[in-house]
Amino acid sequence: MGSATVGGVVDARMARLSRRIAELALREGWARGRHVTEMELVAALGVSRTPVRAALRLLEQHGVVLARSNRGFVLRRSGAALARFDVTTAETAEDELYGRLLCDRLSGSLPMGVTQAMLAERYSAGRSVLERVLARLLEDGLALRGAGRGWSFVTGLADASAVAASYQFRAAVEPAALMMPTFAIDQRELFTLRSRHEEALMALGRRRPSRASTLFALDAGFHETLAAFSANPFVMAAVRQQNGLRRFLEYGSYHDIGRVKAWCLEHLGIIHELEKTMCETAAGLLRAHLQRAATVAAEGSTIALRD
């Protein structure tokens, strides 16, 4: 059986696969206690049984699933509670190259279309590391494979007007979800969400912010958790789609400590109102939060969208 750790450090590939399983549970709205089998994950994620088994063992170590003898696994947390799930791994050469590629694309110094040979020469990257990074970009929906060894980056939102339209849509849908009759707050999940934001702020205070992928998971997870509270599958699907579209454009902003601190504090303000079940106030804060984010995104979208 594949191991989820190497020398006591969580294997980055297993960490990513465990996050994909958690995202699947969130997307499908799996309930606590649901039976989970290796074969359904193999079919849903398009990977073999060996890495799926290793990822499930990693999830078991983190208290996400419980192994049942000869009966697979059961979820110990609901899908909605896994919106913030992340496994901390040591920074690797793969992580570094992944970040450099996205940051260079966002700055405009890397073109939309690239080849493996071009990237290998530019970043002095070994073949195996580069191939894993490209596979990761493909998995994350940030790049597409072209003819031969060609690749192209995906922006998700094609121009500044699309960015503005996306935020207008989110400002109309997400706050409204908090006012739906089906909206029900899970205070335990809300407490976990608060704790994750407070941990991120503490790291910012030490001038050691979490890596961009972790911050994106925290940011996107906040919005998806509130959408899950609505119990409305159309709202949940819309918020997930919008998070996927903005992933590329948002990535570079997570290196801006001031901006990360600002949205963390805004998220915490919304959480505070929801803890008091003040949904109308929370909806107003969420709308203002999205409007401020739209202004920042509009200011920074030009370079990121440039061909």
C-alpha positions, 0 to 999 in steps of 0.5 A, spaced: 500 500 500 502 507 498 504 511 504 501 517 505 508 520 508 515 520 507 520 520 512 514 523 517 512 528 512 506 528 508 507 526 501 504 532 497 501 528 492 497 524 497 495 531 500 492 533 494 488 527 493 486 527 500 483 534 498 480 532 492 476 527 496 474 532 501 472 537 495 468 531 492 464 530 499 463 538 499 460 538 492 456 532 493 453 534 500 455 528 503 453 527 510 456 525 516 456 517 517 456 516 509 459 510 507 465 511 502 468 506 498 475 506 494 471 504 487 467 510 487 473 514 489 477 511 483 471 512 478 469 519 481 477 522 481 480 518 475 485 515 479 487 508 481 486 504 487 493 504 490 493 512 491 486 512 493 487 507 499 493 511 501 489 518 501 483 515 505 489 512 510 491 520 510 484 522 511 483 517 517 489 520 520 486 527 520 479 524 523 476 525 516 474 518 515 473 512 519 475 505 517 471 499 517 473 492 517 472 489 510 467 495 509 470 501 507 470 507 510 465 512 513 465 520 513 466 522 520 465 530 518 459 532 513 461 534 506 460 542 508 465 541 514 470 539 509 470 546 506 476 548 509 480 541 510 487 542 508 493 537 509 500 541 511 506 539 507 513 541 507 514 546 501 517 542 495 521 543 489 514 542 485 510 547 490 515 552 488 515 551 481 507 551 481 507 558 485 513 561 480 509 559 474 502 562 476 506 568 479 510 569 472 503 568 468 499 573 473 505 578 472 505 578 464 512 575 464 510 568 462 505 568 455 499 564 455 502 559 451 508 555 453 511 548 451 515 543 456 521 545 453 521 552 454 519 551 461 524 546 463 529 551 460 527 558 463 526 555 470 531 549 470 526 544 472 527 537 471 523 533 467 519 529 473 518 535 477 515 539 471 511 534 469 508 533 476 507 541 476 503 541 469 499 535 471 497 539 477 495 545 473 491 541 469 488 538 475 486 545 478 483 547 472 489 552 471 492 550 464 490 545 458 494 541 454 495 542 447 498 539 441 505 535 442 508 538 448 504 545 448 500 547 454 496 554 455 494 557 461 486 558 463 484 565 466 477 563 467 474 570 466 476 572 460 476 580 461 475 585 466 468 586 464 467 578 465 471 579 472 466 585 474 460 581 472 462 575 476 462 579 482 455 582 480 453 575 480 456 573 487 453 580 490 446 578 488 446 571 490 451 569 496 448 575 501 441 572 498 442 565 500 443 567 508 436 570 507 433 563 505 428 560 509 432 553 508 438 557 511 441 553 517 447 555 521 451 549 523 455 552 529 460 547 530 462 548 523 462 556 524 467 555 530 471 551 525 471 556 520 473 562 525 479 558 528 482 557 521 481 564 520 484 566 526 490 561 525 491 565 518 491 572 522 496 569 527 501 567 521 500 574 518 502 577 524 508 573 524 509 575 517 509 568 515 503 567 511 500 560 509 502 558 502 497 561 496 494 554 495 492 554 503 489 561 503 485 560 497 482 554 500 480 558 506 477 563 502 473 559 497 471 554 503 468 560 507 464 562 501 462 555 500 460 553 507 455 559 507 452 557 501 452 550 504 448 552 510 443 555 505 441 547 503 440 550 496 443 545 491 443 551 485 446 556 490 452 551 492 453 549 485 453 557 483 458 559 488 463 553 487 463 555 479 465 562 481 470 559 485 473 555 480 473 561 475 476 566 480 482 561 482 487 563 477 486 571 478 486 570 485 492 566 486 497 572 486 493 576 491 495 571 496 502 574 497 499 581 499 499 580 506 495 587 507 489 584 502 489 577 506 489 580 512 483 585 510 479 579 507 480 575 513 477 580 518 471 581 513 470 574 514 470 574 521 466 579 522 460 576 518 462 569 522 461 573 528 454 576 526 452 568 524 454 566 531 449 571 533 444 568 528 444 575 525 443 573 518 440 580 515 446 583 518 451 578 516 448 578 509 449 586 508 457 585 511 457 579 505 455 584 500 459 589 502 465 584 502 464 582 495 463 589 493 470 591 496 473 585 493 470 587 486 474 594 486 480 590 488 479 585 482 478 590 477 484 594 479 489 588 478 485 584 473 489 588 467 495 584 467 493 578 469 488 577 463 493 580 458 495 575 453 
